[in-house]
Amino acid sequence: MDEDYDEDSIVVTLGRRNYSYDNDIPWDTFSVCRVVVASFNIAMFPIILPLYLYVIYLLLTKYDFKSSMPYRIMINISLMDVFFLLQNLVSGYLVLRPDDYWDYFKTTADIFGCMRFGTLQGSPFLTLTLAINRFVVICGCKMNKLANWFFMFLIFIAWCLSVPLHIILHFYSDDVVSYFYDVISGMYGISAPDILGLLGPILLGMAFCCYLGIVAAIIIKREIYGSSYRVSPREFRLIVQAFFLSIPSAILILVGMLGYEAVNGVAWVYTAWNIAASIIPANTMINYVVFNPIIRKQLLKMCGKKEVIRKATTVIQQTITAQSNKPIVTHGHFVRRSSERG
């Protein structure tokens, strides 16, 4: 296994940037941080995945979602989050595994390492696709069949970036991407040219420019058409929802790029940053729940809240009925209610 890497390349672990050869964290503290992050990654898989799969099921089956192109893009973002959770699970196990069994998991580590590095580019590409979709719609372009096929093609490109491309590069082009396992730090890493590591931030930056374009388009149309121009509540909700989908990843990537020395040199920053990265799928799921009443209602129904409310309403109605049927006592005489007379 080749442990040499180009100084001009970046090094990305299965969940974090790794400058292991000059890491300032003491080995004992660093080991504890690695164990905490790995354990958290493993725990998040069974906690988040079942509920997230149910949300994806709702997005796939409800007509309001599956017939809408922005929600189709969001479904693919969700599916990529599921792969992200699976990668975190494998990453956590690779950190906690016994060293004697490394040879048995090398191929698995290679494949999931490719998937993780691909996800760091495929997910921002889907975010950019969603931003372009919202920009095109707000500019007044009709979403005809050709436009839908264009966005479906962009989704296909995102998945090619996420899975097959980096696996092909790993196994057939060692000059482009090389992988190594650093025995000193105990981390599995990915060494790649700078352009591949910077592709994700560039895509997120382009998505942010699209949202600025959306704001500019709304202002311009407002100036042209005056108060008669209005953005529909549904369209406004989709724009805000799409924007907030990109915020967590953008913040984490920005912090990782600008503060990589603190992330890799301060124990609590290292732990907090990696844990925040691990819960990105949970943030995405919460976004869907907050902005979509249909999903909220279905989740409440699944949790039994609707049944509890129905039973409580029934009890109140029965109490009111019983109270209305009781006779009224006035000065020692029973007086029938109007409903009982005759």
Backbone torsions as a table, in degrees:
resi	resn	phi	psi	omega
1	MET	NA	126.7	-175.2
2	ASP	-81.2	122.4	-179.5
3	GLU	-103.1	3.2	178.9
4	ASP	-86.2	147.8	177.3
5	TYR	-150.0	154.8	-178.3
6	ASP	-70.5	134.3	-179.2
7	GLU	-65.7	-23.4	-179.8
8	ASP	-83.4	-6.5	-179.2
9	SER	-90.1	162.2	175.2
10	ILE	-96.6	158.8	179.1
11	VAL	-123.1	123.7	-178.9
12	VAL	-125.6	127.7	176.5
13	THR	-85.1	-175.3	-179.8
14	LEU	-67.6	-1.0	176.3
15	GLY	-160.5	5.8	-173.0
16	ARG	-166.4	158.7	172.1
17	ARG	-71.4	144.5	-172.1
18	ASN	-134.5	109.1	171.9
19	TYR	-109.4	68.7	-166.1
20	SER	-73.3	-24.2	-173.3
21	TYR	-76.1	-21.3	176.5
22	ASP	-129.9	40.5	-179.5
23	ASN	-74.0	133.4	-176.3
24	ASP	-88.1	-10.2	-179.3
25	ILE	-74.4	129.6	175.9
26	PRO	-56.4	148.9	-173.7
27	TRP	-59.7	-39.7	-178.0
28	ASP	-67.5	-44.1	177.7
29	THR	-65.3	-41.5	179.9
30	PHE	-62.8	-38.5	178.4
31	SER	-63.2	-43.0	178.7
32	VAL	-62.7	-42.6	179.1
33	CYS	-61.3	-43.3	179.5
34	ARG	-62.6	-41.8	179.9
35	VAL	-65.8	-41.1	179.5
36	VAL	-62.9	-47.9	-179.1
37	VAL	-64.6	-43.8	-179.8
38	ALA	-62.6	-43.4	179.0
39	SER	-63.9	-39.5	178.6
40	PHE	-64.5	-42.3	178.4
41	ASN	-60.4	-41.6	179.6
42	ILE	-67.6	-40.4	-177.2
43	ALA	-69.3	-32.9	-177.3
44	MET	-67.1	-26.0	-176.6
45	PHE	-61.8	-55.4	179.6
46	PRO	-73.4	-19.9	-178.9
47	ILE	-78.9	-46.8	-174.1
48	ILE	-88.0	-38.5	-168.9
49	LEU	-57.8	-49.7	-176.2
50	PRO	-57.7	-46.8	-179.7
51	LEU	-67.6	-37.6	179.2
52	TYR	-65.2	-40.2	178.0
53	LEU	-62.7	-35.6	177.9
54	TYR	-67.4	-39.8	176.7
55	VAL	-63.1	-42.0	177.3
56	ILE	-62.6	-39.5	177.5
57	TYR	-59.7	-42.0	177.7
58	LEU	-64.3	-40.6	178.6
59	LEU	-64.7	-31.9	-178.0
60	LEU	-81.4	-27.6	-171.3
61	THR	-103.9	-30.2	-179.3
62	LYS	-75.3	130.9	-173.9
63	TYR	-61.4	-37.4	-179.3
64	ASP	-59.7	-25.2	-178.0
65	PHE	-95.5	-52.6	-171.5
66	LYS	-68.7	-20.4	179.6
67	SER	-90.8	-0.4	-176.1
68	SER	-109.8	129.7	-177.8
69	MET	-62.6	-43.9	178.6
70	PRO	-58.9	-36.4	179.0
71	TYR	-73.2	-28.7	173.3
72	ARG	-63.0	-41.1	177.5
73	ILE	-65.0	-41.2	178.6
74	MET	-63.9	-35.5	176.7
75	ILE	-60.4	-42.6	179.1
76	ASN	-68.7	-34.7	173.5
77	ILE	-61.6	-40.2	179.1
78	SER	-65.8	-42.7	178.7
79	LEU	-63.1	-36.4	176.6
80	MET	-68.5	-31.7	174.2
81	ASP	-64.7	-35.7	177.1
82	VAL	-63.0	-42.7	175.2
83	PHE	-62.4	-36.3	178.4
84	PHE	-62.3	-43.4	177.5
85	LEU	-63.1	-40.3	178.5
86	LEU	-65.5	-39.4	177.3
87	GLN	-64.5	-39.1	176.9
88	ASN	-63.4	-38.7	178.0
89	LEU	-60.9	-47.9	179.4
90	VAL	-66.4	-40.2	178.5
91	SER	-59.7	-45.2	178.9
92	GLY	-62.0	-40.5	179.8
93	TYR	-67.7	-38.4	-179.8
94	LEU	-64.0	-31.5	178.0
95	VAL	-73.6	-38.6	-175.4
96	LEU	-90.2	-9.5	-174.2
97	ARG	-65.3	155.9	172.0
98	PRO	-67.5	138.4	-178.5
99	ASP	-62.8	-26.1	-176.3
100	ASP	-66.6	-19.2	-174.6
101	TYR	-106.4	17.5	-176.6
102	TRP	-61.1	-41.0	-176.6
103	ASP	-59.4	-28.9	-178.6
104	TYR	-74.5	-21.8	-174.4
105	PHE	-111.9	6.8	-176.6
106	LYS	-61.8	-46.6	-179.7
107	THR	-63.3	-42.3	176.9
108	THR	-60.1	-43.3	179.1
109	ALA	-63.9	-39.1	178.2
110	ASP	-60.9	-48.5	-176.5
111	ILE	-64.8	-46.4	-178.6
112	PHE	-72.7	-26.6	172.7
113	GLY	-64.6	-41.1	176.0
114	CYS	-62.5	-43.1	-179.6
115	MET	-63.9	-40.8	179.9
116	ARG	-64.7	-45.7	-179.6
117	PHE	-64.8	-35.7	176.7
118	GLY	-68.0	-37.3	178.7
119	THR	-63.7	-34.2	178.6
120	LEU	-65.1	-12.4	176.3
121	GLN	-114.0	-36.9	-179.0
122	GLY	-67.4	-41.4	-179.4
123	SER	-65.2	-46.2	174.0
124	PRO	-61.1	-31.6	178.0
125	PHE	-65.1	-40.6	175.8
126	LEU	-65.7	-37.3	176.6
127	THR	-62.0	-41.2	176.4
128	LEU	-65.3	-40.8	178.3
129	THR	-59.5	-42.9	178.3
130	LEU	-64.9	-40.1	179.0
131	ALA	-65.4	-40.8	177.5
132	ILE	-62.9	-41.5	179.0
133	ASN	-59.3	-45.7	179.7
134	ARG	-67.0	-36.6	179.5
135	PHE	-66.6	-43.3	-179.9
136	VAL	-62.3	-42.7	-178.7
137	VAL	-67.2	-43.2	-176.8
138	ILE	-69.0	-23.7	177.0
139	CYS	-79.3	-6.4	175.4
140	GLY	96.1	7.5	178.3
141	CYS	-74.1	136.9	-179.7
142	LYS	-76.9	135.6	178.1
143	MET	-87.4	76.7	178.4
144	ASN	-83.9	-172.6	-176.2
145	LYS	-62.5	-39.2	-179.8
146	LEU	-64.2	-42.2	178.5
147	ALA	-63.8	-40.6	178.1
148	ASN	-63.3	-40.7	177.4
149	TRP	-64.0	-35.8	178.2
150	PHE	-61.8	-45.4	-179.6
151	PHE	-71.3	-32.2	174.5
152	MET	-64.8	-35.5	176.9
153	PHE	-66.3	-39.7	177.0
154	LEU	-63.7	-37.9	176.3
155	ILE	-62.6	-41.0	177.8
156	PHE	-61.8	-42.5	178.2
157	ILE	-61.8	-40.1	179.7
158	ALA	-61.1	-42.0	179.6
159	TRP	-71.0	-31.4	174.9
160	CYS	-65.3	-39.3	175.8
161	LEU	-65.2	-34.6	-171.8
162	SER	-75.1	-41.2	-171.7
163	VAL	-118.0	-68.9	-167.3
164	PRO	-70.3	-33.8	-174.2
165	LEU	-59.0	-49.8	-174.9
166	HIS	-75.0	-27.2	173.6
167	ILE	-66.8	-42.1	177.5
168	ILE	-63.7	-43.9	179.0
169	LEU	-62.1	-38.1	-177.5
170	HIS	-67.2	-44.2	-172.9
171	PHE	-89.6	-20.0	-173.3
172	TYR	-123.4	-5.8	-178.3
173	SER	-143.5	80.0	-178.0
174	ASP	-66.3	-22.5	-179.9
175	ASP	-72.8	-21.1	-177.2
176	VAL	-91.7	-49.4	-179.2
177	VAL	-135.4	129.7	176.1
178	SER	-126.3	151.4	-176.9
179	TYR	-123.4	147.3	-180.0
180	PHE	-148.3	161.4	173.7
181	TYR	-119.2	118.1	-176.8
182	ASP	-87.4	108.8	-177.4
183	VAL	-66.2	-30.9	-177.2
184	ILE	-64.5	-48.9	-177.1
185	SER	-91.2	-16.4	-177.7
186	GLY	72.8	26.4	-177.8
187	MET	-117.7	144.0	173.3
188	TYR	-93.0	126.7	-173.6
189	GLY	-127.6	171.2	178.9
190	ILE	-127.8	123.9	177.2
191	SER	-105.0	126.3	-175.6
192	ALA	-148.4	158.3	176.4
193	PRO	-59.1	153.2	-177.2
194	ASP	-56.2	-36.7	-175.0
195	ILE	-61.4	-35.2	179.1
196	LEU	-71.3	-36.9	178.6
197	GLY	-72.4	-29.9	-178.6
198	LEU	-88.3	-8.3	-177.0
199	LEU	-62.0	-42.7	179.6
200	GLY	-59.6	-52.6	176.9
201	PRO	-59.9	-36.1	178.4
202	ILE	-63.7	-42.8	179.5
203	LEU	-63.8	-41.4	177.7
204	LEU	-65.8	-36.7	176.0
205	GLY	-63.7	-39.3	176.8
206	MET	-65.3	-38.4	177.4
207	ALA	-62.8	-41.4	178.2
208	PHE	-62.3	-38.5	177.2
209	CYS	-63.3	-35.9	177.2
210	CYS	-62.9	-40.1	179.3
211	TYR	-68.7	-34.8	172.8
212	LEU	-63.5	-38.4	176.3
213	GLY	-64.1	-36.1	177.2
214	ILE	-62.9	-45.4	178.8
215	VAL	-61.8	-43.1	179.6
216	ALA	-63.8	-40.8	179.9
217	ALA	-64.0	-40.4	178.6
218	ILE	-64.4	-42.5	-179.9
219	ILE	-64.3	-43.4	-179.3
220	ILE	-63.8	-45.3	179.5
221	LYS	-65.2	-33.6	177.7
222	ARG	-65.2	-38.4	179.0
223	GLU	-69.8	-34.9	-177.2
224	ILE	-76.7	-49.0	-173.1
225	TYR	-97.0	-8.2	179.0
226	GLY	70.3	-149.4	-176.2
227	SER	-70.4	-11.8	179.7
228	SER	-72.3	-18.8	179.4
229	TYR	-88.1	125.5	179.1
230	ARG	-137.8	142.7	172.7
231	VAL	-89.4	126.2	-177.7
232	SER	-61.4	149.7	179.2
233	PRO	-56.6	-38.6	179.8
234	ARG	-65.4	-43.5	-179.9
235	GLU	-65.9	-41.4	178.2
236	PHE	-62.1	-41.5	179.4
237	ARG	-64.0	-39.5	179.0
238	LEU	-65.4	-40.2	179.7
239	ILE	-64.2	-47.8	-179.6
240	VAL	-64.3	-41.2	179.3
241	GLN	-62.5	-45.4	179.5
242	ALA	-63.0	-39.4	179.7
243	PHE	-63.9	-45.9	-178.2
244	PHE	-69.8	-20.6	175.2
245	LEU	-65.2	-30.9	-175.9
246	SER	-89.5	-13.7	-173.7
247	ILE	-64.8	-51.9	-176.1
248	PRO	-58.0	-46.1	-179.5
249	SER	-64.1	-41.6	-179.1
250	ALA	-62.8	-42.6	-179.9
251	ILE	-64.6	-45.2	-178.5
252	LEU	-65.0	-41.6	179.3
253	ILE	-66.3	-40.8	179.3
254	LEU	-63.7	-44.4	177.9
255	VAL	-64.2	-40.9	179.7
256	GLY	-64.2	-35.5	-179.1
257	MET	-77.3	-45.3	-175.7
258	LEU	-81.8	-29.5	-176.7
259	GLY	-117.6	35.4	-175.2
260	TYR	-64.5	-28.8	178.5
261	GLU	-66.7	-40.8	177.3
262	ALA	-70.6	-38.7	-179.8
263	VAL	-62.1	-36.5	-177.6
264	ASN	-100.0	-2.2	-177.6
265	GLY	-121.2	-14.2	179.5
266	VAL	-115.5	123.1	-170.5
267	ALA	-58.8	-49.0	-175.2
268	TRP	-70.6	-32.1	176.6
269	VAL	-67.6	-42.4	177.6
270	TYR	-57.7	-47.6	-177.9
271	THR	-67.2	-46.0	-177.8
272	ALA	-64.0	-41.6	-177.7
273	TRP	-65.7	-43.2	-179.2
274	ASN	-69.9	-37.1	176.9
275	ILE	-66.2	-40.9	177.1
276	ALA	-61.6	-38.3	177.2
277	ALA	-66.0	-32.4	-177.2
278	SER	-71.3	-25.2	-176.1
279	ILE	-99.1	13.4	175.8
280	ILE	-57.2	-43.9	176.0
281	PRO	-57.7	-36.6	177.7
282	ALA	-65.2	-39.2	177.1
283	ASN	-62.5	-40.6	178.0
284	THR	-63.2	-44.0	179.6
285	MET	-62.6	-43.1	178.0
286	ILE	-61.9	-36.8	177.1
287	ASN	-58.5	-45.6	179.2
288	TYR	-63.0	-40.0	-178.1
289	VAL	-68.1	-42.0	-176.1
290	VAL	-67.7	-41.2	-171.7
291	PHE	-94.0	-2.8	-176.6
292	ASN	-128.2	104.9	-178.9
293	PRO	-59.5	-33.7	-179.2
294	ILE	-61.4	-44.0	179.6
295	ILE	-66.5	-40.3	178.5
296	ARG	-60.4	-45.8	-179.0
297	LYS	-63.0	-41.0	-179.5
298	GLN	-67.3	-37.3	177.9
299	LEU	-67.4	-40.4	176.6
300	LEU	-63.8	-39.3	178.2
301	LYS	-65.1	-40.8	179.2
302	MET	-65.0	-34.9	-179.8
303	CYS	-81.1	-3.4	178.0
304	GLY	86.4	5.7	-177.9
305	LYS	-65.9	-38.0	-178.7
306	LYS	-65.3	-39.7	178.8
307	GLU	-65.3	-40.2	178.5
308	VAL	-63.1	-43.6	179.2
309	ILE	-63.4	-41.5	-180.0
310	ARG	-63.0	-43.7	179.3
311	LYS	-64.6	-41.0	178.8
312	ALA	-63.2	-40.5	178.1
313	THR	-63.7	-40.8	178.8
314	THR	-62.5	-42.9	179.5
315	VAL	-62.5	-42.5	179.6
316	ILE	-63.5	-43.3	179.7
317	GLN	-63.7	-41.5	178.7
318	GLN	-64.5	-38.1	178.5
319	THR	-64.2	-43.2	179.0
320	ILE	-63.7	-41.5	179.4
321	THR	-63.5	-43.4	179.7
322	ALA	-64.1	-39.3	179.1
323	GLN	-66.3	-36.0	-178.7
324	SER	-71.7	-23.2	-179.1
325	ASN	-87.8	-9.4	179.9
326	LYS	-75.1	139.1	177.6
327	PRO	-72.2	152.0	179.7
328	ILE	-97.0	129.5	179.8
329	VAL	-97.5	121.1	-179.9
330	THR	-131.9	112.3	179.1
331	HIS	54.9	42.1	175.8
332	GLY	80.1	4.1	179.2
333	HIS	-114.9	140.3	176.0
334	PHE	-83.9	129.9	179.1
335	VAL	-116.2	124.5	177.5
336	ARG	-72.9	148.6	174.1
337	ARG	-75.6	162.2	-177.8
338	SER	-59.4	-30.2	-179.5
339	SER	-72.4	-18.5	-176.8
340	GLU	-99.9	-8.9	-176.7
341	ARG	-77.0	159.3	177.9
342	GLY	90.1	NA	NA
